[in-house]
């Protein structure tokens, strides 16, 4: 009866009728313990299978308890070096990794690997699973070299003796692709993702979540390569699968709406972009709350889209909300400064010049706190980090925009002051012969002309003309 119950439990487990399966395992276990004692090998096998079921329903704590009891029995009855002990250690390590007990998991993976490698009866599948588990932990520890070696060895062992690749081998291929992507080996990453996509489709079907995740990875690479049409196709198929499997309001669906919104924005399809970003915003607000970094970033992007559509009221509202959230969550001051700069620009377009000036001044104060002006010309230092150079340029742009706001308000004195500051920064950052310098010289010359200082105005215009002819041609 115990044996029949055990077999019924295995069949129910395979049919995903987990509650009934667990009940049958428990009944079988009770009979075995009553008849043969708590340290019988049949008890150990039942405990191992119960642990597997519990792990499948993500109850890893109870799974570890079953595996631990099984390990004690097998070590006592079979000895420390038996291959059946190795199999339990593999199961324990897999559960520990899921609970982020990575050091314990790695230790058990290594122990089980030694046992498998010293036993002629060990199956390539088992060794491959150990190596893949180790690769996952190495990746979590940012030891990408070891992770790649272990994952590649796992795939080699698993595929050396079989022609039909299993879906868990595709998991290793996916990991290899992700590791290559981290190391910027884009061609290798794409090859691995394409291989695992094919395996997932063949083994799990076209509408499985694993296919959707792989398509998302492929889409991300294609987007970075500038292949926007291919990226969009991958993201759209991923979105369809995830929406069907996870539901319309799942956070992963929101991520795809955001990615597609970004792609449509880059193609100047702003109406479509705004619709997709609003969907992303709805899901983020629902799942993460209305005051979080993800919501603020989406609002910032949405504001840019509304600007492109000349929907100034909507853009202003989006930027204001983004600034508020960034301040509430104590975001990086540079991020807040950028959002304030964007808000100021929209307010200038709306002729809310006083409010624009306030936003620009607040942004400049943050830049000054976090990003002091360089003492030496950055343009003469080719080793300067590009990101740092861009931050300084954003700072300079804010001074320029503040000058524009005062210019719009017919405050020539302050307009000149801030145009000059931005001009000095542009020269330090990108050199005299740049479009930004020429543009600023033009506006300063107009203000001098308004003050009837035609000599200086003409001199600046000639310098602006020289720069533009040099850059653009006559």
C-alpha positions in Angstrom: 0.0 0.0 0.0 2.8 2.4 0.8 4.5 1.7 -2.5 1.2 2.3 -4.4 0.7 5.5 -2.5 4.2 6.6 -3.4 3.6 5.9 -7.1 0.3 7.7 -7.0 1.9 10.7 -5.4 4.6 10.8 -8.1 1.8 10.7 -10.8 -0.1 13.5 -9.1 3.0 15.5 -8.7 3.7 15.1 -12.5 0.1 16.3 -13.1 0.7 19.4 -10.9 -1.9 18.2 -8.4 0.5 19.1 -5.6 -1.8 19.1 -2.6 -3.1 15.6 -3.3 0.4 14.4 -4.1 1.7 15.7 -0.8 -1.1 13.9 1.1 -0.2 10.6 -0.6 3.5 11.1 0.1 2.8 11.8 3.8 0.6 8.6 4.0 3.2 6.5 2.3 5.9 8.0 4.7 3.8 7.2 7.7 3.4 3.6 6.7 7.1 3.1 5.9 8.2 4.7 9.3 5.7 2.5 11.1 6.8 -0.7 9.4 10.6 -0.2 9.0 11.5 2.6 11.4 12.5 6.3 10.8 15.9 5.4 9.4 14.9 3.1 6.6 16.0 3.9 3.0 12.4 3.8 1.8 11.7 6.6 4.2 14.7 8.5 2.8 13.5 8.2 -0.8 10.0 9.4 0.2 11.4 12.4 2.0 13.6 13.2 -1.0 10.5 13.2 -3.3 8.5 15.2 -0.9 11.2 17.7 -0.8 11.2 17.9 -4.6 7.5 18.6 -4.5 7.8 21.3 -1.9 10.6 22.9 -3.9 8.4 22.9 -6.9 5.7 24.9 -5.1 8.5 27.2 -3.8 8.2 26.0 -0.2 12.0 25.8 0.1 12.2 25.9 3.9 10.1 22.8 4.3 11.8 21.2 1.3 15.2 21.7 3.1 13.8 20.0 6.2 12.8 16.9 4.1 16.2 16.9 2.3 18.0 17.2 5.7 16.3 14.2 7.2 16.9 12.2 4.0 20.6 13.2 4.0 21.0 12.0 7.6 19.5 8.6 6.8 21.5 8.0 3.6 24.8 9.0 5.2 24.2 6.7 8.1 23.0 3.8 6.0 25.1 4.2 2.8 28.2 6.2 3.9 29.4 9.7 3.2 30.7 8.9 -0.3 27.7 7.2 -1.8 26.3 8.7 -5.0 22.8 8.8 -3.4 24.2 11.2 -0.8 25.5 13.4 -3.7 22.0 13.5 -5.2 20.5 14.8 -1.9 23.3 17.3 -1.5 22.5 18.6 -5.0 18.8 19.0 -4.0 19.8 20.8 -0.8 22.1 23.2 -2.7 19.4 24.1 -5.2 16.9 24.9 -2.4 19.6 26.9 -0.5 20.4 28.9 -3.6 16.7 29.8 -3.9 16.7 31.1 -0.3 19.9 33.1 -1.1 22.0 30.9 1.3 24.7 31.1 -1.4 27.8 30.2 0.7 26.0 27.0 2.0 24.7 26.2 -1.4 28.1 26.6 -3.0 29.7 24.3 -0.4 27.1 21.6 -1.0 27.4 21.9 -4.8 31.2 21.5 -4.5 30.8 18.4 -2.2 28.2 16.8 -4.5 30.4 17.5 -7.5 33.3 15.7 -6.0 31.1 12.7 -5.2 29.6 12.6 -8.7 33.0 12.9 -10.4 34.4 10.0 -8.3 31.5 7.6 -9.2 31.2 5.9 -12.6 27.5 5.6 -12.2 27.0 9.4 -12.1 24.9 10.8 -15.0 26.0 13.7 -17.1 22.7 15.3 -16.3 23.5 15.4 -12.6 27.0 16.8 -13.0 25.6 19.4 -15.5 23.0 20.5 -12.9 25.7 20.9 -10.2 27.9 23.0 -12.6 24.9 25.2 -13.6 24.0 25.8 -9.9 27.6 26.8 -9.2 27.5 29.1 -12.2 24.4 30.9 -10.9 26.0 31.5 -7.5 29.3 32.7 -9.1 27.2 35.1 -11.2 25.4 36.4 -8.1 28.8 37.0 -6.5 29.9 38.9 -9.6 32.6 36.3 -10.3 31.7 36.3 -14.0 34.8 34.4 -15.2 34.1 31.4 -13.0 30.3 31.6 -13.7 31.0 31.5 -17.5 33.4 28.5 -17.1 31.0 26.5 -15.0 28.0 27.3 -17.3 29.8 26.4 -20.5 31.1 23.2 -18.9 27.6 22.3 -17.8 26.3 22.7 -21.4 29.2 20.8 -22.8 28.6 17.8 -20.5 24.8 17.9 -20.9 24.9 18.0 -24.7 27.9 15.7 -25.4 25.8 12.5 -25.3 22.3 13.7 -26.4 20.9 15.3 -29.5 17.7 16.7 -28.0 18.6 19.6 -25.6 16.4 19.8 -22.5 14.9 23.0 -21.2 17.1 23.2 -18.2 20.1 23.2 -20.6 18.5 26.2 -22.2 18.6 27.8 -18.8 22.4 27.4 -18.8 22.5 28.8 -22.4 20.5 31.8 -21.2 22.9 32.4 -18.3 25.9 32.2 -20.7 24.2 34.8 -22.9 23.6 37.1 -20.0 27.2 36.8 -18.9 28.5 37.6 -22.4 26.2 40.6 -22.4 27.7 41.8 -19.1 31.1 41.5 -20.7 29.9 43.3 -23.8 30.5 40.2 -26.0 27.3 41.1 -27.9 27.6 38.6 -30.8 28.1 35.7 -28.4 25.3 36.9 -26.2 22.9 37.0 -29.2 23.9 33.6 -30.3 23.3 32.1 -26.9 19.9 33.8 -26.5 18.8 32.7 -30.0 19.8 29.1 -29.2 17.9 29.0 -25.9 14.9 30.6 -27.5 14.8 27.8 -30.0 15.0 25.1 -27.3 12.3 26.8 -25.2 10.0 27.0 -28.1 10.5 23.3 -29.0 10.3 22.0 -25.5 7.9 24.4 -23.8 5.8 25.9 -26.6 5.8 29.4 -28.2 3.7 30.9 -25.4 5.9 30.0 -22.4 7.2 32.6 -20.1 10.8 31.4 -20.7 10.3 32.3 -24.4 9.1 35.8 -23.4 12.1 36.3 -21.1 14.5 35.4 -23.9 12.8 37.6 -26.4 13.1 40.5 -23.9 16.9 39.8 -23.6 17.2 39.7 -27.4 15.1 42.9 -27.7 17.3 44.7 -25.2 20.5 43.9 -27.2 18.9 44.8 -30.5 17.8 48.2 -29.0 21.4 48.9 -27.8 22.7 48.0 -31.3 20.3 50.5 -32.8 18.2 47.8 -34.6 15.0 49.3 -33.4 12.6 47.4 -35.7 14.0 44.1 -34.6 13.9 45.2 -30.9 10.3 46.3 -31.2 9.3 43.0 -32.8 11.0 41.0 -29.9 9.5 43.3 -27.2 6.0 43.1 -28.8 6.0 39.3 -28.9 7.3 39.2 -25.3 4.6 41.6 -24.2 1.9 39.4 -25.7 3.1 36.3 -24.0 3.6 38.0 -20.6 0.2 39.7 -20.8 -1.4 36.3 -21.4 0.6 34.4 -18.8 1.1 37.0 -16.0 -1.9 39.2 -16.5 -2.3 42.8 -17.7 -1.2 44.4 -14.4 2.0 42.4 -13.8 5.1 44.5 -13.2 7.0 42.7 -16.0 4.3 43.7 -18.4 4.8 47.3 -17.2 8.5 47.0 -18.0 7.7 46.0 -21.6 5.3 48.9 -22.0 8.1 51.2 -20.8 10.6 49.7 -23.3 8.2 49.9 -26.2 7.4 53.5 -25.2 11.1 54.4 -25.3 11.4 52.8 -28.7 8.5 54.6 -30.2 9.8 57.9 -28.8 13.2 57.3 -30.5 11.2 56.8 -33.8 9.4 60.1 -33.1 6.1 58.3 -32.8 5.1 60.3 -29.8 1.4 59.6 -29.7 2.0 55.9 -29.5 4.9 56.4 -27.1 2.7 58.5 -24.7 0.0 55.8 -24.7 2.5 53.0 -23.9 4.2 55.1 -21.2 0.9 55.8 -19.5 0.2 52.0 -19.4 3.6 51.5 -17.8 2.9 54.3 -15.3 -0.4 52.8 -14.3 1.1 49.4 -13.6 4.1 50.9 -11.7 1.9 53.0 -9.6 -0.4 50.0 -8.9 2.4 47.6 -8.0 5.1 49.8 -6.5 3.2 52.8 -5.2 2.9 56.3 -6.6 6.1 57.6 -5.0 8.9 55.5 -6.2 11.9 55.9 -8.5 10.4 53.9 -11.4 7.3 56.1 -11.4 9.4 59.2 -11.4 11.6 58.1 -14.3 8.5 57.2 -16.4 7.0 60.6 -15.6 10.3 62.3 -16.7 10.2 60.4 -20.0 6.5 61.1 -20.4 7.2 64.8 -19.9 9.8 64.7 -22.8 7.2 63.0 -25.1 4.6 65.7 -24.2 7.2 68.4 -25.0 7.6 66.9 -28.4 3.9 67.0 -28.9 3.8 70.6 -27.7 1.5 69.6 -24.9 3.0 72.0 -22.4 0.5 71.6 -19.6 0.8 67.8 -19.6 4.6 68.1 -19.8 4.7 70.5 -16.9 2.4 68.3 -14.8 4.6 65.2 -15.5 7.8 67.1 -14.6 6.3 68.5 -11.5 5.2 65.1 -10.3 8.7 63.6 -11.1 10.5 66.4 -9.2 8.2 65.9 -6.2 8.8 62.1 -6.1 12.5 62.5 -6.5 12.6 64.9 -3.6 10.3 62.6 -1.4 12.5 59.5 -2.0 15.7 61.5 -1.5 17.0 60.8 -5.0 20.5 61.7 -6.2 20.6 65.5 -6.3 21.9 65.5 -9.9 18.7 63.6 -10.9 16.6 66.2 -9.2 18.5 68.9 -10.9 17.9 67.4 -14.3 14.2 67.1 -13.6 14.1 70.8 -12.4 15.9 71.9 -15.6 13.4 70.1 -17.7 10.5 71.7 -15.8 12.1 75.1 -16.2 12.3 74.7 -19.9 8.6 73.9 -20.2 7.7 76.8 -18.0 9.6 79.1 -20.4 7.5 77.7 -23.3 4.4 78.4 -21.2 5.5 82.0 -20.6 5.6 81.2 -16.8 9.0 82.9 -16.7 9.2 83.6 -13.0 8.4 79.9 -12.2 10.9 78.9 -14.8 13.6 81.0 -13.2 12.8 79.4 -9.8 13.2 75.9 -11.2 16.5 76.8 -13.0 17.9 78.4 -9.9 17.0 75.4 -7.7 18.6 73.1 -10.3 21.8 75.2 -10.3 22.0 75.1 -6.5 22.0 71.3 -6.6 24.6 71.2 -9.4 26.8 73.5 -7.4 26.6 71.3 -4.3 27.3 68.1 -6.2 29.3 69.2 -9.2 31.6 72.2 -8.7 32.9 73.9 -11.9 36.2 72.4 -13.1 39.3 74.4 -12.4 41.0 73.4 -15.7 39.5 73.1 -19.2 38.0 69.6 -19.5 38.3 70.0 -23.3 42.1 69.7 -22.8 41.7 66.5 -20.8 40.8 63.7 -23.2 40.9 61.1 -20.4 37.9 62.7 -18.6 35.0 60.3 -18.1 32.3 60.9 -20.7 29.5 60.7 -18.1 31.2 63.4 -16.0 31.7 65.6 -19.0 28.0 65.2 -19.9 27.0 66.2 -16.3 29.0 69.4 -16.6 27.4 70.1 -19.9 23.9 69.7 -18.3 25.1 72.1 -15.6 26.2 74.6 -18.4 22.9 74.1 -20.2 21.0 75.1 -17.1 22.9 78.3 -16.8 22.2 78.9 -20.5 18.5 78.2 -20.0 18.4 80.5 -17.0 19.8 83.2 -19.2 17.1 82.5 -21.7 14.4 82.9 -19.1 15.8 86.3 -18.0 16.1 87.2 -21.7 12.5 86.3 -22.2 11.7 88.5 -19.2 13.7 91.4 -20.8 16.1 91.4 -17.9 19.2 92.0 -19.9 21.6 92.4 -17.0 20.8 88.9 -15.5 20.5 87.3 -19.0 24.0 88.5 -19.9 25.4 87.3 -16.6 24.1 83.7 -17.0 24.9 83.5 -20.7 28.5 84.5 -19.9 28.7 81.8 -17.2 27.4 79.1 -19.6 29.8 80.4 -22.3 32.8 80.0 -20.0 31.7 76.5 -19.1 31.1 75.5 -22.7 34.6 76.7 -23.6 36.1 74.7 -20.7 34.1 71.6 -21.5 34.1 71.3 -25.3 36.5 74.0 -26.5 36.0 77.3 -28.3 35.0 75.8 -31.7 31.7 74.2 -30.8 28.0 74.8 -31.7 27.1 75.6 -28.1 29.7 78.3 -28.0 28.5 79.8 -31.3 24.8 79.7 -30.2 25.6 81.5 -26.9 27.7 84.1 -28.6 24.8 84.8 -30.9 22.4 85.5 -28.0 25.0 87.6 -26.1 25.6 89.7 -29.3 21.8 90.3 -29.6 21.7 91.6 -26.0 24.7 93.9 -26.7 23.0 95.2 -29.7 19.9 96.0 -27.6 22.3 98.0 -25.4 23.6 99.8 -28.6 27.0 98.2 -28.1 27.3 97.4 -31.8 31.1 97.1 -31.9 31.2 94.2 -29.4 28.0 92.8 -30.8 29.5 92.6 -34.3 32.7 91.1 -33.0 30.8 88.3 -31.2 28.6 87.6 -34.3 31.8 87.3 -36.5 33.3 84.8 -34.0 30.0 82.9 -34.0 30.0 82.9 -37.8 33.6 81.7 -37.9 32.8 78.7 -35.6 29.7 77.7 -37.6 31.5 77.9 -40.9 34.3 75.8 -39.5 31.9 73.2 -38.2 29.2 73.2 -40.8 31.0 74.6 -43.8 30.3 77.8 -45.7 
